[in-house]
């Protein structure tokens, strides 16, 4: 009997190890940037791209940079190049854009504490020509962006939260800056129901934008994230909607500050 119990235990341990390996392999594939994302992370005649010290910086080559820029925190485990196409498009329009990698991609506490915020502030410091920063993030990156805005509201012109149930553990209700919250009605992770539970932690002026047909994963150029639902719109359409909302934030900030945006 004792021998049978030991064999069963060994089988369960082996199954657990196999399951863990398969899950990790799936995650590595799922969170890896697709070809469009990887291609957009390379500079070209219109946009320069620099990658160093945990940040990806996208700047226009053919026009003077605007005084407004986007500082965007990547989602946990997500290849930061998954957001390169959005950043590249913004730079083509004249807006500096920076993608911040979470230390260790957010694993093992990489999305917590001061090091990740230091990366964001370091990126802002190397671009002094940007007077107004829209700070945003996708998924867990939205939690980091929320902490950034709460800790340094003077340096944050607006907050953009994309497909995230955050802020869950902090209270942003007293913030006076513009806040935009994008919610996909097909999101299987930051579901509309989970997002709604934290509504009271956001300021009353928050602009809520439901993106019909959008899921969690298609706000970036990467694979199908475990736990997500299938989108009912193409990825191109979902990314177009994201870009349009970012431009709306830029326009809103420009109208209420000295960070004027030239016509697109």
N, C-alpha and C positions, 0 to 999 in steps of 0.2 A: 504493500500500500504506500509506504514511504517513497519507494522508487517511482511509483506512478505520479505522486504529487510533485516530485522533483522534475519529472519529465514535463508535466503540465506547466510548471513554473518556467522551465527553459523555453517551452514553446511560446508562452505569453511574452517573455522577454524578447525573444527573437522577432515575434510579430510587432512588438512595440518599436524595436529598432528599425525594422523594415518600414513601418508606417512613418516614422520620423524622417527617415532618409527620403522616402517618396514625397512627403509633404515639403521638405526643404528644397528638393529638386524642383517641385512644382512652383514653389514660391520664387526660386531663382529665375525660372522661365517667365512666370506671370508678371513679375515686377521689372523685367528687363525692357529697356526702351526698344520700340520697334524701329524699322528702317527709316521711317519718316522722322522720328525723334532724333535718331543718331545723325541723320543727314543735316537736320536743322542745327545741330550742335557744332557744325563746322562753319567757319567764316567764309564769306564770299565777297563779291564786288560791292555789295550794298551794306553788309553788316559785318563788323568784326566780332569775334568770339574769343574770349580769354578764360581759361580754366586754371585757377590756382587758389590755394588756401581755403578749399571747401566752398568756393563760389564760382559760378559761371556768369560772366559779364558779357552782355550783348549791347553793342553801341552802333549807331548809324555811321556809315562811312561817307555817304553822298550828301548829307545835310547836317546842319548844326543840331546838336542834341537839344531836346526840350528841357525846360527847367523842372519837369516832373518825370518821375521814374517809378518803376515797379520793383519792389523787393519781395520775392516770392519764396516761401519755405516749402520744400518738397514734402510729399507724404512719406510716412514711415515705410521703409524697405524699398521704396520706389526709386528706380534709376532716375537721377535728376534730369537726364537728357529727355525724359518723357515729357517735360514741360518746355523743351527747347523750341518747338515750333511756335508756341504762343509767344515766347520771349523774342524770337527772331522776327515775327510779324510786327511786334511792337517797335522793335528797333528800326525796322524798315520804315515805319511811320514817324520815326524821329524820337521815340521815347526810350531812354536807357532802361534796360531790364536786367535784373540779377536774380538768378536762381541759387538759393542757399541749400547745400547738402546738409542733411542731418548727420551728425557724427555717427559713424557705424551704421548709416542709413536708418537711424532711430532705434536699432536693436540694443538690448542690454542698457537701457537708460539713455541712449544717445539723443533722444528728443527732449530730455529733461535738463534742468539746471542752467547755469550761465554760459557754458561753452558755446552752445548753439546760438544764443542771443549775441554773444561776442562776434560770431561770424557775420551776423547780420549788420551789426554796428560797424564792423571793420569794412564791409562792402560799401556802406554809406560813406565812410570816411574817405575812401579812395575816389569817390565821385563827388567832389565838392560843388560841381556845377549844378547838381540836382538839388533844388531848394525844397521841393515838396515830394515826399515819398508816400506812395500808396503801398502799404504793407499787407501782404496776403499769404494765404497758404491753402493747400489742398489736404483734406483728411487730417492726419495728425499734425501736418504742417499748419493747419488752421489753429490748433491749440498753441503752437509756438508763436504764430503771428499775433494771437490774442494776448499772450504774455508780453510780446514786444510792444504792442500798442499800450497796454496797461502800464508797463514800466517806463515808457518814454513817449508819452502822448505829445510832447512838444515837437518831437521829430517825426511824428506820424500824421500825415495829412488826412488819411482815410484808411479804413480797414476793410479788407476783402476776404470773406470766408467762403471757401468753395468745397461743397460736398463734405461737410464736417459736422459732427454732433457737438463740437466744442463751441463755446466755452462750457465745460461741464463742472469744473472745479474752481473756477474763478468768476468774479462778478464784474462785468463790463458795463453795467447799467448806468453808471455815472459818466461814462465817456461822452464828450460833446462832439467828437469828430463824426463825419459820415461813416456809416457802416453798411456794407452790402453783404447779404447772405444768399448764396446760390444753393438751391436744393433740387436735386433730380428726383422726379416722382417714381423712377425705377431704381433708385439707389438701394442696394441691399445691405449696406453697411451703415451709412449715415441716413437711415430711412426718414421720411417726413415725420413719422411718429416720434422717433428718437430726438430729432432736431427740435420738434415743438416743445419737448419737455424742458428745454433750456432757454426758452424764449424770454423768460423773466430775467435772465442774466445778461441780456443784450439791451442797449439803450433804446428808448422809445422811438427814436428817429431812424432805427434800422430799416433799410429797404430790403424787403423779402422778395426774392425772385425765384419762382418755381420754373424749372426747365422741363417742359413736357417731354417724356420719352427718354430723358437722360438717366444713365446709371452712374455708378461711382467711378469705374475705371476709365471711361471714355473722356474724362476731363484731362487726361494725359495720353501720351502715345506709348502705352504699354499694354501688356496682356490682360486677360480676364482675371480679375482679382478674386481669390477665394472668398466666398460668402456674398458676392455681388449678384445682382439680377441682370438679365440680358436687357440691353437698351432697345428701344423701339425706334430710334433714330440713328442715322449713320454717325460715325465718329466725327467726320468732317463737319456735319451740322452742329454737333455738340460743341466742338472747338470754336466754330464760328460764333455761337451764342456766347461762349465764354469771352472771346475777344471783344464782342460788341458790348458786353457788360463792363469790361475793363475800360473801354473807351468812354462809356457813360460816366464811370467814376472819375476819369481824368477830366472830362468836360465839367462835371459838377464841382470838382476841386478848383479848376481854373476860374470858374464863375464867381467863386467866393474867396479868392486869394490873389496874390501877385504872381502866381505860377501860371502864366498865360500859355495856352496851347495854340499853335498855329492851325489853320484849317487843314483837314486831312484830304 
